[in-house]
Amino acid sequence: MFPRRAARRLALAGACLFPLSSALAGQPGCIVREPGLSERYAGACVAGAAHGQGLASGTEGRYQGEFRDGLREGRGIQHYGNGDIYAGQWRGGKRDGEGTYWFGKASPWAGDRYQGHWRQDEYAGAGKYTFAPSGDSYRADWQPGMSLETPSGAMVQRARAARDGTNFTIGQQVCSVTTPGAWPGQIARGTIKKMQEDAGIVLVNITDRAILAASPLSPPQRWERGANWKPCD
């Protein structure tokens, strides 16, 4: 669960980043060069592109902070569509520099967070990963996306879950009774679209309208633990 104190800090940080967001009107002639945030924009504009402080939203969620030539650059807060939140530095539309990433309720790692350095959307440099709900933490000097340090017990356990949870192929039909909206009397059916074997998660495209209607997660595609899904009989 996202900590309340952290939520209050982010709210205050957002107000400092862009205090006039609620008063700004949309600017249809000012573009954001990131498809996932290109639906609506309000803020500073230079040569027809978002540049300076702004607020953008789209299929990827909502971003509030600094832009450069239509891309996220500088400091800003990204609220992702699945409930994850990143607050920190950006470069060229990617997480790059110092920042903190909180995994939201819909994430397989709900409540976990990473605080430290990033490069091109991956952990890189000194950083600390904190596990929920235990609060156990793991400090390491990360290479892009991975650590060269001796793994903690929690990381070993997670690696095993990853190994056991992505034994699928792209396009495979899968079923679940534990994904949001499903239960033993209402089986969810979907198709594997992508896999992250290092994290043990899969992107599933849900095809059952009844599941989507009963689920608090509106997008038909969702990242989940692969262990939640099995090949359909």
Phi and psi in degrees as GROMACS dihedral restraints (atoms count N, CA, C in turn):
[ dihedral_restraints ]
;  ai    aj    ak    al  type     phi  dphi    fc
    3     4     5     6     1   -71.5    20    10
    4     5     6     7     1   124.4    20    10
    6     7     8     9     1   -61.4    20    10
    7     8     9    10     1   139.2    20    10
    9    10    11    12     1   -63.9    20    10
   10    11    12    13     1   -40.9    20    10
   12    13    14    15     1   -61.8    20    10
   13    14    15    16     1   -40.7    20    10
   15    16    17    18     1   -65.1    20    10
   16    17    18    19     1   -38.2    20    10
   18    19    20    21     1   -62.0    20    10
   19    20    21    22     1   -41.1    20    10
   21    22    23    24     1   -66.1    20    10
   22    23    24    25     1   -39.5    20    10
   24    25    26    27     1   -63.7    20    10
   25    26    27    28     1   -39.9    20    10
   27    28    29    30     1   -67.0    20    10
   28    29    30    31     1   -38.6    20    10
   30    31    32    33     1   -61.5    20    10
   31    32    33    34     1   -43.3    20    10
   33    34    35    36     1   -66.4    20    10
   34    35    36    37     1   -39.6    20    10
   36    37    38    39     1   -64.2    20    10
   37    38    39    40     1   -39.1    20    10
   39    40    41    42     1   -64.0    20    10
   40    41    42    43     1   -39.1    20    10
   42    43    44    45     1   -64.2    20    10
   43    44    45    46     1   -36.0    20    10
   45    46    47    48     1   -72.6    20    10
   46    47    48    49     1   -36.4    20    10
   48    49    50    51     1   -66.9    20    10
   49    50    51    52     1   -41.4    20    10
   51    52    53    54     1  -148.9    20    10
   52    53    54    55     1    71.1    20    10
   54    55    56    57     1   -66.6    20    10
   55    56    57    58     1   -17.4    20    10
   57    58    59    60     1  -104.1    20    10
   58    59    60    61     1    16.5    20    10
   60    61    62    63     1   -58.6    20    10
   61    62    63    64     1   -39.0    20    10
   63    64    65    66     1   -71.9    20    10
   64    65    66    67     1   -20.0    20    10
   66    67    68    69     1   -93.7    20    10
   67    68    69    70     1   -14.9    20    10
   69    70    71    72     1   -79.9    20    10
   70    71    72    73     1   141.5    20    10
   72    73    74    75     1   -89.0    20    10
   73    74    75    76     1   155.8    20    10
   75    76    77    78     1   -62.9    20    10
   76    77    78    79     1   152.2    20    10
   78    79    80    81     1  -124.8    20    10
   79    80    81    82     1    89.6    20    10
   81    82    83    84     1   -62.5    20    10
   82    83    84    85     1   -22.4    20    10
   84    85    86    87     1   -87.6    20    10
   85    86    87    88     1     1.5    20    10
   87    88    89    90     1  -112.5    20    10
   88    89    90    91     1   118.1    20    10
   90    91    92    93     1   -99.4    20    10
   91    92    93    94     1   153.0    20    10
   93    94    95    96     1  -110.1    20    10
   94    95    96    97     1   125.2    20    10
   96    97    98    99     1   -86.6    20    10
   97    98    99   100     1    33.5    20    10
   99   100   101   102     1  -130.5    20    10
  100   101   102   103     1   111.4    20    10
  102   103   104   105     1   -51.4    20    10
  103   104   105   106     1   -36.3    20    10
  105   106   107   108     1   -73.5    20    10
  106   107   108   109     1    -6.8    20    10
  108   109   110   111     1  -130.1    20    10
  109   110   111   112     1    20.3    20    10
  111   112   113   114     1   -96.9    20    10
  112   113   114   115     1     3.5    20    10
  114   115   116   117     1   -73.9    20    10
  115   116   117   118     1   -43.8    20    10
  117   118   119   120     1  -140.4    20    10
  118   119   120   121     1   142.0    20    10
  120   121   122   123     1  -144.9    20    10
  121   122   123   124     1   140.3    20    10
  123   124   125   126     1  -140.3    20    10
  124   125   126   127     1   126.2    20    10
  126   127   128   129     1   152.3    20    10
  127   128   129   130     1  -162.6    20    10
  129   130   131   132     1   -69.5    20    10
  130   131   132   133     1   145.5    20    10
  132   133   134   135     1  -141.5    20    10
  133   134   135   136     1   133.9    20    10
  135   136   137   138     1  -133.3    20    10
  136   137   138   139     1   125.9    20    10
  138   139   140   141     1    54.1    20    10
  139   140   141   142     1    38.3    20    10
  141   142   143   144     1    80.6    20    10
  142   143   144   145     1     7.0    20    10
  144   145   146   147     1  -130.0    20    10
  145   146   147   148     1   150.4    20    10
  147   148   149   150     1   -58.1    20    10
  148   149   150   151     1   128.9    20    10
  150   151   152   153     1  -157.5    20    10
  151   152   153   154     1   113.6    20    10
  153   154   155   156     1   107.6    20    10
  154   155   156   157     1  -154.3    20    10
  156   157   158   159     1   -76.0    20    10
  157   158   159   160     1   136.7    20    10
  159   160   161   162     1  -162.0    20    10
  160   161   162   163     1   171.3    20    10
  162   163   164   165     1  -132.2    20    10
  163   164   165   166     1   120.0    20    10
  165   166   167   168     1  -128.2    20    10
  166   167   168   169     1   150.2    20    10
  168   169   170   171     1  -145.2    20    10
  169   170   171   172     1   160.2    20    10
  171   172   173   174     1   176.3    20    10
  172   173   174   175     1  -156.2    20    10
  174   175   176   177     1   -65.3    20    10
  175   176   177   178     1   -23.4    20    10
  177   178   179   180     1   -82.6    20    10
  178   179   180   181     1   -11.4    20    10
  180   181   182   183     1   122.8    20    10
  181   182   183   184     1  -137.2    20    10
  183   184   185   186     1  -137.2    20    10
  184   185   186   187     1   133.1    20    10
  186   187   188   189     1  -123.0    20    10
  187   188   189   190     1   136.5    20    10
  189   190   191   192     1  -132.8    20    10
  190   191   192   193     1   118.5    20    10
  192   193   194   195     1   159.6    20    10
  193   194   195   196     1  -145.5    20    10
  195   196   197   198     1   -94.7    20    10
  196   197   198   199     1   145.7    20    10
  198   199   200   201     1  -127.3    20    10
  199   200   201   202     1   157.3    20    10
  201   202   203   204     1  -144.6    20    10
  202   203   204   205     1   120.0    20    10
  204   205   206   207     1    51.4    20    10
  205   206   207   208     1    41.9    20    10
  207   208   209   210     1    85.2    20    10
  208   209   210   211     1     0.8    20    10
  210   211   212   213     1  -120.1    20    10
  211   212   213   214     1   153.0    20    10
  213   214   215   216     1   -63.8    20    10
  214   215   216   217     1   123.0    20    10
  216   217   218   219     1  -156.8    20    10
  217   218   219   220     1   131.0    20    10
  219   220   221   222     1   109.3    20    10
  220   221   222   223     1  -138.6    20    10
  222   223   224   225     1  -108.3    20    10
  223   224   225   226     1   142.1    20    10
  225   226   227   228     1  -173.0    20    10
  226   227   228   229     1   169.8    20    10
  228   229   230   231     1  -120.6    20    10
  229   230   231   232     1   126.1    20    10
  231   232   233   234     1  -110.9    20    10
  232   233   234   235     1   121.0    20    10
  234   235   236   237     1   -99.6    20    10
  235   236   237   238     1   110.5    20    10
  237   238   239   240     1   -80.7    20    10
  238   239   240   241     1   158.6    20    10
  240   241   242   243     1   -62.3    20    10
  241   242   243   244     1   -25.1    20    10
  243   244   245   246     1   -90.0    20    10
  244   245   246   247     1     3.7    20    10
  246   247   248   249     1   100.7    20    10
  247   248   249   250     1    -9.4    20    10
  249   250   251   252     1   -68.1    20    10
  250   251   252   253     1   154.3    20    10
  252   253   254   255     1  -136.8    20    10
  253   254   255   256     1   135.9    20    10
  255   256   257   258     1  -125.4    20    10
  256   257   258   259     1   131.5    20    10
  258   259   260   261     1  -128.1    20    10
  259   260   261   262     1   120.2    20    10
  261   262   263   264     1   163.4    20    10
  262   263   264   265     1  -149.1    20    10
  264   265   266   267     1   -94.3    20    10
  265   266   267   268     1   149.6    20    10
  267   268   269   270     1  -131.9    20    10
  268   269   270   271     1   154.5    20    10
  270   271   272   273     1  -151.6    20    10
  271   272   273   274     1   122.9    20    10
  273   274   275   276     1    60.0    20    10
  274   275   276   277     1    31.4    20    10
  276   277   278   279     1    83.7    20    10
  277   278   279   280     1     6.4    20    10
  279   280   281   282     1  -124.2    20    10
  280   281   282   283     1   154.3    20    10
  282   283   284   285     1   -65.4    20    10
  283   284   285   286     1   119.3    20    10
  285   286   287   288     1  -155.3    20    10
  286   287   288   289     1   116.9    20    10
  288   289   290   291     1   116.9    20    10
  289   290   291   292     1  -153.5    20    10
  291   292   293   294     1   -85.8    20    10
  292   293   294   295     1   137.1    20    10
  294   295   296   297     1  -173.0    20    10
  295   296   297   298     1   166.5    20    10
  297   298   299   300     1  -123.5    20    10
  298   299   300   301     1   134.7    20    10
  300   301   302   303     1  -119.9    20    10
  301   302   303   304     1   122.5    20    10
  303   304   305   306     1  -105.3    20    10
  304   305   306   307     1   131.2    20    10
  306   307   308   309     1   -87.0    20    10
  307   308   309   310     1   125.5    20    10
  309   310   311   312     1   -82.2    20    10
  310   311   312   313     1  -177.4    20    10
  312   313   314   315     1   -60.7    20    10
  313   314   315   316     1   -32.4    20    10
  315   316   317   318     1   -83.4    20    10
  316   317   318   319     1    -5.2    20    10
  318   319   320   321     1   -81.8    20    10
  319   320   321   322     1   148.5    20    10
  321   322   323   324     1   -60.7    20    10
  322   323   324   325     1   -22.5    20    10
  324   325   326   327     1  -110.2    20    10
  325   326   327   328     1    38.8    20    10
  327   328   329   330     1   -50.0    20    10
  328   329   330   331     1   128.9    20    10
  330   331   332   333     1    94.0    20    10
  331   332   333   334     1   -19.9    20    10
  333   334   335   336     1   -70.2    20    10
  334   335   336   337     1   161.5    20    10
  336   337   338   339     1  -152.1    20    10
  337   338   339   340     1   152.6    20    10
  339   340   341   342     1  -121.8    20    10
  340   341   342   343     1   131.3    20    10
  342   343   344   345     1  -129.4    20    10
  343   344   345   346     1   121.4    20    10
  345   346   347   348     1   160.2    20    10
  346   347   348   349     1  -148.6    20    10
  348   349   350   351     1   -95.1    20    10
  349   350   351   352     1   146.9    20    10
  351   352   353   354     1  -127.4    20    10
  352   353   354   355     1   155.1    20    10
  354   355   356   357     1  -146.0    20    10
  355   356   357   358     1   118.6    20    10
  357   358   359   360     1    52.8    20    10
  358   359   360   361     1    48.9    20    10
  360   361   362   363     1    73.7    20    10
  361   362   363   364     1     9.4    20    10
  363   364   365   366     1  -125.3    20    10
  364   365   366   367     1   152.7    20    10
  366   367   368   369     1   -59.3    20    10
  367   368   369   370     1   132.2    20    10
  369   370   371   372     1  -158.7    20    10
  370   371   372   373     1   120.0    20    10
  372   373   374   375     1    99.1    20    10
  373   374   375   376     1  -162.5    20    10
  375   376   377   378     1   -70.0    20    10
  376   377   378   379     1   133.4    20    10
  378   379   380   381     1  -163.7    20    10
  379   380   381   382     1   162.6    20    10
  381   382   383   384     1  -128.6    20    10
  382   383   384   385     1   129.0    20    10
  384   385   386   387     1  -107.4    20    10
  385   386   387   388     1   127.7    20    10
  387   388   389   390     1  -114.2    20    10
  388   389   390   391     1   128.6    20    10
  390   391   392   393     1   -91.9    20    10
  391   392   393   394     1   142.8    20    10
  393   394   395   396     1  -108.2    20    10
  394   395   396   397     1   149.9    20    10
  396   397   398   399     1   -91.4    20    10
  397   398   399   400     1     2.7    20    10
  399   400   401   402     1   -70.4    20    10
  400   401   402   403     1   -29.5    20    10
  402   403   404   405     1    83.5    20    10
  403   404   405   406     1     2.3    20    10
  405   406   407   408     1   -60.8    20    10
  406   407   408   409     1   140.9    20    10
  408   409   410   411     1  -126.2    20    10
  409   410   411   412     1   158.2    20    10
  411   412   413   414     1  -137.2    20    10
  412   413   414   415     1   115.7    20    10
  414   415   416   417     1   -99.8    20    10
  415   416   417   418     1   139.4    20    10
  417   418   419   420     1  -159.0    20    10
  418   419   420   421     1   163.1    20    10
  420   421   422   423     1   -99.2    20    10
  421   422   423   424     1   105.4    20    10
  423   424   425   426     1   -87.8    20    10
  424   425   426   427     1   137.7    20    10
  426   427   428   429     1   -85.8    20    10
  427   428   429   430     1   162.9    20    10
  429   430   431   432     1   -47.1    20    10
  430   431   432   433     1   108.2    20    10
  432   433   434   435     1    82.0    20    10
  433   434   435   436     1    -4.6    20    10
  435   436   437   438     1  -150.3    20    10
  436   437   438   439     1   162.2    20    10
  438   439   440   441     1  -110.0    20    10
  439   440   441   442     1   142.5    20    10
  441   442   443   444     1   -97.6    20    10
  442   443   444   445     1    -0.3    20    10
  444   445   446   447     1   -79.1    20    10
  445   446   447   448     1   165.9    20    10
  447   448   449   450     1   -63.6    20    10
  448   449   450   451     1   124.2    20    10
  450   451   452   453     1   -68.5    20    10
  451   452   453   454     1   148.5    20    10
  453   454   455   456     1   -77.6    20    10
  454   455   456   457     1   169.0    20    10
  456   457   458   459     1   -59.9    20    10
  457   458   459   460     1   -38.4    20    10
  459   460   461   462     1   -64.7    20    10
  460   461   462   463     1   -37.0    20    10
  462   463   464   465     1   -71.1    20    10
  463   464   465   466     1   -36.6    20    10
  465   466   467   468     1   -61.5    20    10
  466   467   468   469     1   -44.5    20    10
  468   469   470   471     1   -61.7    20    10
  469   470   471   472     1   -40.9    20    10
  471   472   473   474     1   -67.6    20    10
  472   473   474   475     1   -37.4    20    10
  474   475   476   477     1   -63.1    20    10
  475   476   477   478     1   -38.2    20    10
  477   478   479   480     1   -65.5    20    10
  478   479   480   481     1   -40.5    20    10
  480   481   482   483     1   -63.2    20    10
  481   482   483   484     1   -37.7    20    10
  483   484   485   486     1   -63.9    20    10
  484   485   486   487     1   -44.4    20    10
  486   487   488   489     1   -61.7    20    10
  487   488   489   490     1   -39.3    20    10
  489   490   491   492     1   -84.1    20    10
  490   491   492   493     1   -13.0    20    10
  492   493   494   495     1  -105.5    20    10
  493   494   495   496     1     2.8    20    10
  495   496   497   498     1  -128.8    20    10
  496   497   498   499     1    32.9    20    10
  498   499   500   501     1   -85.4    20    10
  499   500   501   502     1    59.7    20    10
  501   502   503   504     1  -128.8    20    10
  502   503   504   505     1   177.8    20    10
  504   505   506   507     1  -124.7    20    10
  505   506   507   508     1   151.2    20    10
  507   508   509   510     1   -61.6    20    10
  508   509   510   511     1   132.2    20    10
  510   511   512   513     1    91.4    20    10
  511   512   513   514     1    -5.8    20    10
  513   514   515   516     1   -69.3    20    10
  514   515   516   517     1   141.2    20    10
  516   517   518   519     1   -82.0    20    10
  517   518   519   520     1   128.1    20    10
  519   520   521   522     1  -131.4    20    10
  520   521   522   523     1   159.5    20    10
  522   523   524   525     1  -131.8    20    10
  523   524   525   526     1   154.8    20    10
  525   526   527   528     1  -151.3    20    10
  526   527   528   529     1   147.1    20    10
  528   529   530   531     1  -115.0    20    10
  529   530   531   532     1     4.5    20    10
  531   532   533   534     1  -115.9    20    10
  532   533   534   535     1   -12.5    20    10
  534   535   536   537     1   -66.3    20    10
  535   536   537   538     1   148.8    20    10
  537   538   539   540     1   -52.5    20    10
  538   539   540   541     1   129.8    20    10
  540   541   542   543     1    99.3    20    10
  541   542   543   544     1   -13.2    20    10
  543   544   545   546     1  -107.2    20    10
  544   545   546   547     1   160.4    20    10
  546   547   548   549     1  -159.6    20    10
  547   548   549   550     1   171.0    20    10
  549   550   551   552     1   -54.4    20    10
  550   551   552   553     1   -27.5    20    10
  552   553   554   555     1   -87.9    20    10
  553   554   555   556     1    -5.0    20    10
  555   556   557   558     1  -143.6    20    10
  556   557   558   559     1    93.5    20    10
  558   559   560   561     1   -81.6    20    10
  559   560   561   562     1   132.6    20    10
  561   562   563   564     1   -86.0    20    10
  562   563   564   565     1   138.5    20    10
  564   565   566   567     1  -122.5    20    10
  565   566   567   568     1   142.6    20    10
  567   568   569   570     1  -160.4    20    10
  568   569   570   571     1  -175.4    20    10
  570   571   572   573     1  -127.9    20    10
  571   572   573   574     1   135.4    20    10
  573   574   575   576     1   -71.0    20    10
  574   575   576   577     1   122.8    20    10
  576   577   578   579     1  -103.8    20    10
  577   578   579   580     1   -41.3    20    10
  579   580   581   582     1  -147.0    20    10
  580   581   582   583     1   164.1    20    10
  582   583   584   585     1  -140.8    20    10
  583   584   585   586     1   144.0    20    10
  585   586   587   588     1  -119.2    20    10
  586   587   588   589     1    92.2    20    10
  588   589   590   591     1   -64.9    20    10
  589   590   591   592     1   -31.3    20    10
  591   592   593   594     1   -68.2    20    10
  592   593   594   595     1   -25.1    20    10
  594   595   596   597     1  -103.8    20    10
  595   596   597   598     1   -10.1    20    10
  597   598   599   600     1    72.7    20    10
  598   599   600   601     1    28.1    20    10
  600   601   602   603     1  -121.5    20    10
  601   602   603   604     1   155.9    20    10
  603   604   605   606     1  -132.8    20    10
  604   605   606   607     1   150.3    20    10
  606   607   608   609     1   -98.5    20    10
  607   608   609   610     1   116.9    20    10
  609   610   611   612     1  -113.1    20    10
  610   611   612   613     1   133.3    20    10
  612   613   614   615     1   -94.7    20    10
  613   614   615   616     1   109.0    20    10
  615   616   617   618     1   -75.0    20    10
  616   617   618   619     1   130.0    20    10
  618   619   620   621     1  -106.2    20    10
  619   620   621   622     1    -9.2    20    10
  621   622   623   624     1   -89.4    20    10
  622   623   624   625     1   118.9    20    10
  624   625   626   627     1   -64.7    20    10
  625   626   627   628     1   -35.1    20    10
  627   628   629   630     1   -64.2    20    10
  628   629   630   631     1   -37.2    20    10
  630   631   632   633     1   -66.7    20    10
  631   632   633   634     1   -44.8    20    10
  633   634   635   636     1   -63.9    20    10
  634   635   636   637     1   -38.1    20    10
  636   637   638   639     1   -67.4    20    10
  637   638   639   640     1   -32.2    20    10
  639   640   641   642     1   -90.3    20    10
  640   641   642   643     1    -5.7    20    10
  642   643   644   645     1   -98.0    20    10
  643   644   645   646     1   142.8    20    10
  645   646   647   648     1   -73.4    20    10
  646   647   648   649     1   -11.0    20    10
  648   649   650   651     1   -96.5    20    10
  649   650   651   652     1   112.6    20    10
  651   652   653   654     1   -77.6    20    10
  652   653   654   655     1   -36.6    20    10
  654   655   656   657     1   -64.5    20    10
  655   656   657   658     1   140.0    20    10
  657   658   659   660     1   -69.4    20    10
  658   659   660   661     1   -21.0    20    10
  660   661   662   663     1  -103.4    20    10
  661   662   663   664     1   133.3    20    10
  663   664   665   666     1  -145.1    20    10
  664   665   666   667     1   142.3    20    10
  666   667   668   669     1   -86.0    20    10
  667   668   669   670     1   130.8    20    10
  669   670   671   672     1  -146.0    20    10
  670   671   672   673     1   165.6    20    10
  672   673   674   675     1   -59.8    20    10
  673   674   675   676     1   132.4    20    10
  675   676   677   678     1   -62.1    20    10
  676   677   678   679     1   -26.8    20    10
  678   679   680   681     1   -64.8    20    10
  679   680   681   682     1   -17.1    20    10
  681   682   683   684     1   -75.9    20    10
  682   683   684   685     1   -12.2    20    10
  684   685   686   687     1  -121.5    20    10
  685   686   687   688     1   147.8    20    10
  687   688   689   690     1  -134.7    20    10
  688   689   690   691     1   154.1    20    10
  690   691   692   693     1   -59.1    20    10
  691   692   693   694     1   136.9    20    10
  693   694   695   696     1   -68.6    20    10
  694   695   696   697     1   141.8    20    10
